[in-house]
């Protein structure tokens, strides 16, 4: 098993803003990510057809935000001692008219976008941690990875001040769930900071402990999955990235959520689905539960069937 090789560089990220205070959490985080990863940004705002008369005002707003973000990102690079490249970070602001999910996906397809960053909810998001209709459609239909930013994002994450730079990767044991690993390595390398990857597997063991055959099968499964995780660590460490394993027991979503709460991470990197068939529904539901319940940690979502970048 190998994940090392040529590194893919993310060059352009589409950042969605709707003018709300909640969505502007994304703005602050995006300027930090842009500065540390040297990635160009395209800020996009979608006006509904009913709001078309406000187009000029919205364009002025987006152009102002783009100019502000570009300057701040450049200043940040100098402040933290990152050498400014000959081609500085470029930020542009765009406004389109239409129905948000459709326009976002169309724009990403037509503009060679590597990543999409969006908030968990914006103007229409009243309930806490409500993955709104637009975000939900974009997450499920996007051909490129989604960088999902919670509205309650920790300041320590925004400003890279966590004592440990953890990146948590939940795995289901399938090649599809492993499709996220090259993306995680690419992010770690492009950020240029030391990161620790934690491979997490949850053994769904909740049945009776009084059946000897069942207990034996459980023990065999745990040993098998621990070996699986250790093989992942060895493959990643060949690429110079620190990694460790965590094997949890119990309900997959609940165990993962509790682990993240006890181990604040910079990023959770996971597939939108794992195994095929029925297990796809199970792993998919775990992803959905994580999306709705992990309130303060960004999540990087990869659709397993997309072309995996080489690392």
N, C-alpha and C positions, 0 to 999 in steps of 0.2 A: 504494500500500500504506500503510495506516494502522493503528497500534495505540493511538493516543491517543484520549482522550474522557473519559467518566465513570469514575472509579475505583471498583472493587469493594473494599469493606472486609471483611476476614476478621474475624468477630466471635466465633466459637466454634471451639475446637480440641479434639478428643477425644484424650487422651493415655493410652496403654495401659501399665499397670504390672502386673507379676506377682509383685512382692515380692522379686525377685532383685537382686543387686548390679549385674549387667549391665544390667538394664532400668532401674535407677535412674540410669544415665547420661542416659537420656531425661528424667528428673525435673529434673536440673540444667540441661540444655539448654532444657527447656520453660519454666522460670522466667525464663530470660534472654530467650527469644523472646517470652514473654507480656509482660514488662516493656517491651521495646523496641517491640513492635507493638501494645500495649494490647489484647490479645486475651484473652477469657475462656476458661478451661480447664475441662474435665470429665475428671477422672481416672477411668479405668475398670479394674476388676479382674474377671476372670471365674473363678469357682469351677467346677470340674467337679462333676457330680452326686455323685461319690464324696467330694468335699471339703465337701459342704453342711453337715456338722456344725460346720465351722470358720467359718461365715458371720458370726457375731457378732464374732469376732476379726478377720476380714478387713475388716469394715465399720469397726471402730475404727481399724485401720491406715490405711485409705484416708481417713477423715475427718481423722486426724492429718496425713497427707501433704498433704491439700488445704489445711488451715489453715496449715501450715508454708510451703507454696509461695506462698500468697496474701500472707502477711506479707513473705516474702523478695522477691517481685516488687515489692511496693509500696516497700519500702526501697531496692531497686535503682533504681527510677525517680527517687527523690529524690536518690540518690547520684550518678547520671550526669546530673542536671539536667534530666530530662524532667518537664514540668509534669503534675501529677496531675490527671486530669479529674474532673468532678463525679461521674461514675459510675466508681468505682474498679474495678480488675480483680476479677472474681469467679471463684473456684475451688471446685468441689464434687467430692467423692469418691463414687463409686458402685461397688457390688458386685452382680453378677448371677450366677445359677447356670445353667450350660448348657455347650455346646460352644463353645470360644473364638471361632473364626472366624465361626460363625453368629451368636453373640451380639453380637460387635463390629459386624458389618455391619448387623444389625437395629437396634442402639442408634444407630448413625450415621444410619440412615434415619429413625428415629422422633423424633430430637431435633435436627433442623435443624442438623446439623454441617457446617461449612465445610471442615475439614481433619482428617486423622487423623495423629497422630505416634506412631511405634512404633520399638522397637529392632530391630536385625537379628536378634537372638536373645536369649532370656531364660533361664528356668530349664532348658529342655530343650536349649539351645544349647551343646554341648560343643566341637564343632569350631570353629576360628577362622573368622569370616565365614561362618557357615552360616545362610542364609535359611531359617528353620524352616518347618515345614508350615503353621502358623497364619499367620505373616506372609506367606507366599507366597500363600495363599488370599485374604487381605485385599487384598494388592496387586493381584491380578488381578480381583477382583470389586467393589472399592470404586467407588462412583459419584462420590466426591469425591477430590481430590488427597491423596496420601500423602507425609508428610514422614518419610523413613526415616533413622534415626540409628544410625550404627555404634557398636559397643561400645568401639572404640578412638578415639573422637572426640577430635581435638586440643583441648587446653585453650585454645589461641589462638582457636579457632572458638567454643567455648563462651562465652568471656569477651570476644569481639569485639576481639581484640588482634592480628589479622593486619595486617601493614603495609599491605596493599591489600585492599579489600573486593571480591573477584572473584566473579562469578556466571557459571558456564560453562553455555552452552546448546548442546548438540550438535544439529545439524540434518541432515536427510536430503534436503532439497530439496523436500519435500512440504508441503502445507497442514496435513496432520495433525501432522507434527512441529513445525510453527510454532504449534500450538495452545497450547504452553507459554509463549509469549512474553508474552501479557497477564498471566499468573500471575506471571512473573518481575518485570514492571514493578510489579505491585501489591505484591509483597513489598518491593521496593526503596523504594517510596513510603511504605508503611505503617511500615517500620522507621525512616524519616526520616533515614537516614544516606547519605552519598555512596557510590554503588556503581558499579563498572565491569563491564559485561557483555561477555563474550567469546563471539561466535558462532563455533562450530567446525564445519567440514565436513571429512570425511575422504574423499578420492578413493581408491577401492580400486584402486590401480595397482600390480600386482605381476607382470604378465606380461613376456614378452620385450621388451627394449628395441631389438631389432635389426630389427624390422618397421617400415618407414617409415610405412605407413598407420596402424598402431596408434599409433605415436608422435605422428602428426599429430592423431589423434582424442583422445589423452590431452591434448595441448596445448590443443585446443579445449575439452575438458571443464574443464580447470583454469581457463581464462579465463572460461568461462561461470559456474562456481561462485564464482569470486572476485567477479564482478559481482553475483551473487545475494547473497552475504554483504554486500557494500557497500550494496546496496539495503536490507537489513535494518537496517544501522547507521543509515542516513539516516532510516528510519522511526522508529526508537527515539529518536534524538537530537532529533527534533521534540518529544518528550515530556520533554526536559530530562535524560535519562539518558545518561551516557557509555557508549560501546560501541566495540568494535574487532573485527576478524576474525582468524581463524586457519584457514588451509587446510592440512590435513595429508595426507600420502600414505602408503598402505600398508593393512594390515589394520585395519578400522575400530575394533574393540574394543581391540586392542593400542595403536594410535596414540593413542586417547583416554585410555587408562589412563596411558600414559607422559606425556602432556601434563599431566594432572591432577597427577601426581607432581612434575613440574617447576614447576607453577604452582598452589601451594596456594590453594584457593578456599573461600569461606564456604559455597557451595552449588552443586550441580550440578542444573540444572533440565532434565528431559527427558521425552519422551513414552514411554509403554510400548510403542508401535509407531509406525512411520513410514508408508511407502507401503502401499497395499493389495496384495492378492495375494501373490505370491512374495516381493516386496521387504519385505512386512510381516514375514515370517519372518526375513529377514536383519536388518532393523533391530531387531526384537524380540530376536533373539539377542545383538545388540550391547548392548542394555539389560540383559539377563540377565548378560552377562559383566561389565559395569560394576558391577552390584549385588554380584557375588561377589568382585570384585578390588579395588575402591576401598575401602580399609579405614578411612580416617580423615576422610572428607568426607561431610557429610549430602547426601542426594539427594532432590529434590522431584519426585515422579512424577505425571504427568497422563495420564489416559486420553483420547486424542484425540477420541473421539466424544462426550465430555461437552460440555455447553453452555459455551462459552468466555466468561469474564467480559469485559465491556467495560472498556477502559482509557482 
